[in-house]
Amino acid sequence: MPSLWREILLETFLGYISWSLYHGLPPMIYYFPLQTLALTGLEAFSIACLSPALLTISPFWKLVNKKWILALLRIITAGSIASLEAPNATLRLVVLAFGVSSSLVVQSVTWWSGSGLQRYLRIWGFILGHILLLVLRIWYTSLNPIWSYLTSNRVILTLTVIATLDRIGANDDCSKSEERKNSKVTKNVACRPHRLLAGAAFGSLLFLTQWIFGEVSLVSRWAVSGHPHPGPDPNPFGGAVLFGLAAGLMLSACSWLHDASLIWWMIGAASAAGLLYLRTWAAAVSGCVLAIFTGSVWPRVLGHLISSGTSPGETMISAMLVYLLEIFFCAWCTGFKFVPGGVYTRERSDVLLGIMTLIIGLNMHFGPKKNLDFVLQTKNSSKVLFKKSEKYMKLFLWLLVGIGLLGLGLRHKAYEKKLGKRAPAKEFSAAIWPFRFGYDNEGWCSLERSAQLLSETGADFITILESDASKPYMGNNDLTMWLGEKLGFYTDFGPSTRDHTWGIMVLSRYPIVKSEHHLLPSPEGEIAPAITLTIDISDRLVDFVVTHFGNHEDDLDRKLQAITVSKLLKNSSHQVVFLGYVTSAPGSRDYRQLIEHGNVKDIDSTDQERWCEYIMYRGLIRLGYARISHAELSDSEIQMAKFRIPDDPINYRDNQKVVIDHREVPEKTHFNPRFGSYKEGHNYDNNHHFHMNTPKYFL
């Protein structure tokens, strides 16, 4: 056997590639219905996850066990990483789907074939591959480098090709299995009639891990609430989640855990319920306990999986079928308005989490009570090598955890240094932008370009709508944390990702004194969120109300939402700014409700060419108003406004005169000339430019 360290490193890296492919496919599928707000038919590419079904065909099973066929499948898996270089999203989806299907077939063959030690290293490599994924996402601030940056994608592709060629050059002929020849122990275990349950448990655990622990910040986003008690910040609290998963893997070898499996499952189920129903720190602690539970059952579930029978095709097809049903159910819980049968899945994450927990519990009760190493050891296996492998993998596990914690610490220190650098001022600017979850109109990651655009606007307060990408079908990305650390802004995110909204992100140069997250009345359509905040702008408190209304088709929803938000505005302090996505035209019923009953003024009541985005205010002096074209970075423009805080909030005069010549106003009031000058009508060019008869200044 070659160097164990070398084998562990290679199998862990290839495990990371498999996890990355499984994480990368759902967002690419989701991109297409996101553009149309309806199913497109391309969801059928999810059938790639069912490729193990081919292994139930005897000739195909014999074929893929041949060394050259397995080598070809490995090459396809590695090559699919290059899907990021595809010229369009459709081709990228096709290539990625081939990679996922090939990876699953390779896993199905290699996990069930070869010597016991080979299989042990491959399976543990897959487990450690997830830890490696989390560590890399820590160092890349929530993003998976394989799908976020061309340079890192190419580096990882090169390393994958090297690792793949090494596996091909090694003893990759899986047609012979040590267990099939020599192991009575494994043969007896393999006769257990629990194939479907073992597969369902693996599929549920795979999705649970991706859903809640696909990135270490996700637990914080489930637990989040308003300031000043928002719950634990994703950084550094994500380190506790990483530590919990690692601790769970260490606990998996404890015999008492198997003897008290019912009690341990009840603790896991209670922690899942706590994460779903409790708030802030209580929910976060529940999430950490769930992380320990999840880590502890991985070796056991995989041990049951590979010992459940000699038909890996049937076992894996049941696993991936359950996985697909669960990920579609998860998407249906939030996107219920746009999918068939959505009325039955609306906001039912509790049902989904309960089903997964139950399946894993049944597997713990009826499955074998043996460790993974016991299942794979045979009379010809070297117990010394198994013990040595276990020792090395534990060392490597904690090495990865240490690297992850170091990354969190360095990021946290750098972020703290960026905060609060704004000089005191009486003037500030506010902006609103629907973000489309960090993907541009062509389906590529837009974060770096978005950060540059937002920085160039010079806005002091930014609300970004459609920003909750902390879901598995959106990539498990914490966009709020990424942009906050990149730009050096204070942040707020809400409502909680478990509340089934599309999310609101707030970025502020100035400290957030308090905030409250709201779920607006939505009896018919998608759940509409809102956040009310108080910001300390140079020792002056200004309130902000930001919101995302439901669809135009849901008239009752819009009516109730406008009434609720107008009350929030009315109850705000004397000085307030409203930044809202209101799916109604200027002068409409909902517009008048906000203006008249919310007691606010429109930043530019003469602008009749708006749809959805509005800026309103009270108790402030307006200075400027601008609209910046999206240039395919999103499907919506950025709207901005500039204000001055009056010295006397009671006796002051608002600006009434409108000018379009920037030379008539002080230079400090100018919008960034990087976006050009005043422009009438739409800007159809593929660049960010002022348009729609802006910018305007007020005197």
Secondary structure as UniProt FT lines:
FT   HELIX           4..36
FT   HELIX           42..56
FT   HELIX           58..64
FT   HELIX           67..79
FT   HELIX           80..85
FT   HELIX           89..112
FT   HELIX           116..139
FT   TURN            140..142
FT   HELIX           145..148
FT   HELIX           150..169
FT   TURN            174..175
FT   HELIX           178..182
FT   HELIX           184..190
FT   HELIX           195..213
FT   TURN            216..217
FT   HELIX           218..223
FT   TURN            227..228
FT   HELIX           234..251
FT   TURN            252..253
FT   HELIX           255..259
FT   HELIX           261..277
FT   HELIX           280..306
FT   HELIX           312..334
FT   HELIX           336..338
FT   TURN            340..341
FT   HELIX           342..345
FT   TURN            346..347
FT   HELIX           349..366
FT   HELIX           372..376
FT   TURN            379..380
FT   HELIX           383..418
FT   TURN            419..420
FT   STRAND          427..434
FT   HELIX           436..438
FT   TURN            441..442
FT   HELIX           447..457
FT   STRAND          461..465
FT   HELIX           472..474
FT   HELIX           479..487
FT   STRAND          490..494
FT   HELIX           497..499
FT   STRAND          504..508
FT   STRAND          512..520
FT   STRAND          528..537
FT   TURN            538..539
FT   STRAND          540..548
FT   TURN            552..553
FT   HELIX           555..570
FT   STRAND          576..582
FT   TURN            586..587
FT   HELIX           589..592
FT   HELIX           593..597
FT   TURN            598..599
FT   STRAND          601..602
FT   TURN            603..606
FT   STRAND          612..618
FT   STRAND          621..628
FT   TURN            631..632
FT   STRAND          638..644
FT   STRAND          658..659
FT   HELIX           662..664
FT   HELIX           667..669
FT   HELIX           673..675
FT   STRAND          696..698
//
